[in-house]
Amino acid sequence: MVVQLFGLFIGFGLAVSGGVSLIMYLNLLTTGMTFTDYISFVSTRVESYLFLLGILIITLSIYIPRRKI
């Protein structure tokens, strides 16, 4: 139970830090970038991988069953 809760918090932190950065990069659209340019730029940034890793850790910590001792 504690490990799942720890995983949930770690995943939440990663997802929030990645998501905030991705939202911040949306300001590039106002400078004249197209949406495809934005996607290609974001796919090279570490923050997008942090966001995806955080979502994956959250999903695993919720849906992997606990061991019954």
Secondary structure, 3 states (H helix, E strand, C coil): CHHHHHHHHHHHHHHHHHHHHHHHHHHHHHHCCCHHHHHHHHCCCHHHHHHHHHHHHHHHHHHCCCCCC
